[in-house]
Amino acid sequence: MENTQLAFDHAPVGLAVLENRIIRHVNLQFAAIFGDSPADYAGVPLARYYPSIEDYSRIGERALAAMRETGRYSDERVMKRRDGTLFWCRVRGQSLTPDDPFQRGIWSFADLSEERPLVELTQREREVAILTCRGLTSKEIGLELGLSYRTVEVYRARLLEKFGARKLAELVAKLSGMPL
């Protein structure tokens, strides 16, 4: 068990044991990514590290649906450090309780700041950006978000401007951190 604890504590990616989306235990890299020390996180709701409660709810619904099917979930999203700064983060989760996926699970967090600098986006722009990176068309994004495809096109045009991209493929490359 000592080796297992050593591996958890010193893993090169942030790790957290969550129970019902409450942090129970984190490793050193998680604390380095989000700020403070590992002991400061026990009993803290994960919601504190999302840009908004809407993000927390929306992503939670999506994660729960996926975990009910496969027991796993992963995405790339904007998260918030203890000091309030926002950053892109790759998140992966594995449920340890398949009948109730959020009851207990292990989650990894990787800071993507160096590959993907944060551009100030509204909540809706973030949603459109994420769905665009998943390859959805404007019509599909509109259906998912309850918007007209023309409204989605307006959001995409704003994203093109904010990221200095000339076309959609360039925007997706910049959003996903791919080299251009």
C-alpha positions as CSV (number, residue, x, y, z in Angstrom):
1,M,0.0,0.0,0.0
2,E,2.9,2.4,0.6
3,N,3.9,2.2,-3.1
4,T,0.4,2.9,-4.1
5,Q,0.2,6.0,-1.9
6,L,3.6,7.1,-3.2
7,A,2.4,6.7,-6.8
8,F,-0.8,8.7,-6.1
9,D,0.9,11.5,-4.2
10,H,3.7,12.0,-6.8
11,A,1.8,11.3,-10.1
12,P,2.7,13.8,-12.8
13,V,-0.9,14.7,-13.3
14,G,-3.4,16.1,-10.7
15,L,-5.4,13.4,-9.1
16,A,-8.5,13.7,-6.8
17,V,-10.7,11.2,-5.1
18,L,-14.3,12.6,-5.2
19,E,-17.4,11.5,-3.4
20,N,-20.6,13.1,-4.7
21,R,-18.5,15.8,-6.3
22,I,-16.9,16.7,-2.9
23,I,-13.1,16.4,-2.8
24,R,-11.8,13.8,-0.3
25,H,-8.2,13.5,-1.2
26,V,-5.8,15.1,-3.7
27,N,-2.2,14.7,-4.7
28,L,0.6,17.1,-4.9
29,Q,0.2,17.9,-8.6
30,F,-3.5,18.7,-8.1
31,A,-2.6,21.2,-5.3
32,A,0.1,22.7,-7.6
33,I,-2.4,23.2,-10.4
34,F,-5.1,24.7,-8.3
35,G,-3.0,26.3,-5.5
36,D,-2.4,25.6,-1.8
37,S,-1.5,22.2,-0.3
38,P,-3.2,18.9,-0.6
39,A,-4.6,19.1,3.0
40,D,-6.5,22.3,2.1
41,Y,-8.9,20.4,-0.2
42,A,-10.5,17.7,1.9
43,G,-14.2,18.3,2.1
44,V,-14.3,21.1,-0.4
45,P,-17.0,21.0,-3.1
46,L,-15.6,20.7,-6.6
47,A,-18.0,23.4,-7.7
48,R,-15.6,26.0,-6.2
49,Y,-13.2,25.3,-9.1
50,Y,-15.6,26.0,-12.0
51,P,-16.0,29.4,-13.6
52,S,-19.7,29.4,-12.7
53,I,-22.4,27.3,-11.1
54,E,-23.9,27.0,-14.6
55,D,-20.7,25.4,-15.9
56,Y,-20.7,23.1,-12.8
57,S,-24.3,22.0,-13.4
58,R,-24.1,21.6,-17.2
59,I,-20.8,19.7,-17.2
60,G,-22.1,17.6,-14.3
61,E,-25.2,16.5,-16.2
62,R,-23.1,15.6,-19.3
63,A,-20.6,13.7,-17.2
64,L,-23.2,11.8,-15.3
65,A,-25.0,10.7,-18.5
66,A,-21.7,9.5,-20.0
67,M,-20.6,7.7,-16.7
68,R,-23.9,5.9,-16.5
69,E,-23.2,4.4,-19.9
70,T,-19.4,3.7,-19.6
71,G,-18.3,4.5,-16.1
72,R,-15.9,7.1,-17.6
73,Y,-15.9,10.7,-18.7
74,S,-13.4,13.1,-20.2
75,D,-13.3,16.6,-21.6
76,E,-11.3,19.8,-21.8
77,R,-12.8,22.8,-20.1
78,V,-12.1,26.1,-18.4
79,M,-11.6,25.8,-14.6
80,K,-10.8,28.2,-11.8
81,R,-7.8,28.2,-9.5
82,R,-8.0,29.0,-5.8
83,D,-6.9,32.6,-6.6
84,G,-9.7,33.0,-9.1
85,T,-7.7,32.9,-12.3
86,L,-9.2,30.8,-15.1
87,F,-7.3,28.2,-17.2
88,W,-7.9,25.4,-19.6
89,C,-7.9,21.9,-18.0
90,R,-8.1,18.4,-19.4
91,V,-10.3,16.3,-17.0
92,R,-10.8,12.6,-16.9
93,G,-12.9,10.6,-14.5
94,Q,-13.5,7.0,-13.6
95,S,-16.4,5.9,-11.4
96,L,-15.6,3.4,-8.6
97,T,-19.4,2.9,-8.0
98,P,-21.1,2.0,-11.3
99,D,-24.6,2.0,-9.9
100,D,-24.2,5.6,-8.7
101,P,-21.4,7.1,-10.8
102,F,-20.7,10.2,-8.7
103,Q,-20.8,8.4,-5.4
104,R,-17.0,7.7,-5.6
105,G,-14.5,8.2,-8.3
106,I,-11.0,9.1,-9.2
107,W,-10.4,12.1,-11.4
108,S,-7.3,13.5,-13.2
109,F,-6.7,17.1,-14.0
110,A,-4.0,18.4,-16.4
111,D,-3.2,22.1,-16.8
112,L,-3.3,23.1,-20.5
113,S,-2.3,26.7,-19.9
114,E,1.0,26.5,-21.8
115,E,-0.6,24.9,-24.9
116,R,-3.9,26.8,-24.8
117,P,-3.8,30.4,-23.4
118,L,-7.1,31.6,-22.1
119,V,-9.1,34.1,-24.1
120,E,-11.8,35.9,-22.3
121,L,-15.1,34.3,-23.4
122,T,-18.7,34.6,-22.3
123,Q,-20.4,31.4,-21.0
124,R,-22.2,31.0,-24.3
125,E,-19.0,31.5,-26.3
126,R,-17.3,28.8,-24.3
127,E,-20.2,26.4,-24.9
128,V,-20.1,27.1,-28.7
129,A,-16.3,26.8,-28.7
130,I,-16.4,23.4,-26.9
131,L,-19.2,22.0,-29.2
132,T,-17.3,23.4,-32.3
133,C,-14.2,21.5,-31.2
134,R,-16.3,18.3,-30.9
135,G,-17.1,18.7,-34.7
136,L,-20.8,19.7,-34.4
137,T,-22.3,21.9,-37.1
138,S,-24.0,25.2,-36.4
139,K,-27.4,23.5,-36.7
140,E,-26.3,20.7,-34.3
141,I,-24.9,23.2,-31.8
142,G,-28.2,25.2,-32.1
143,L,-30.2,22.2,-31.2
144,E,-28.0,21.3,-28.3
145,L,-28.1,24.9,-26.8
146,G,-31.6,25.9,-27.9
147,L,-30.4,28.5,-30.3
148,S,-31.0,29.2,-34.0
149,Y,-28.1,28.2,-36.3
150,R,-27.8,31.8,-37.3
151,T,-27.2,32.8,-33.6
152,V,-24.5,30.1,-33.4
153,E,-22.9,31.6,-36.5
154,V,-22.8,34.9,-34.8
155,Y,-21.0,33.3,-31.8
156,R,-18.6,31.5,-34.2
157,A,-17.8,34.8,-35.9
158,R,-17.0,36.4,-32.5
159,L,-14.8,33.4,-31.7
160,L,-12.9,33.8,-35.0
161,E,-12.3,37.4,-34.2
162,K,-11.2,36.8,-30.6
163,F,-8.8,34.1,-31.6
164,G,-7.5,35.9,-34.7
165,A,-8.6,33.0,-36.9
166,R,-9.5,33.4,-40.6
167,K,-11.6,30.2,-41.0
168,L,-13.3,27.6,-38.8
169,A,-10.5,25.0,-39.2
170,E,-7.9,27.5,-37.9
171,L,-10.3,28.4,-35.0
172,V,-10.6,24.7,-34.0
173,A,-6.8,24.3,-34.2
174,K,-6.3,27.3,-31.9
175,L,-9.1,26.1,-29.5
176,S,-7.7,22.6,-29.3
177,G,-4.0,23.7,-28.9
178,M,-3.0,22.0,-32.1
179,P,0.0,23.5,-33.9
180,L,-0.9,25.6,-36.9
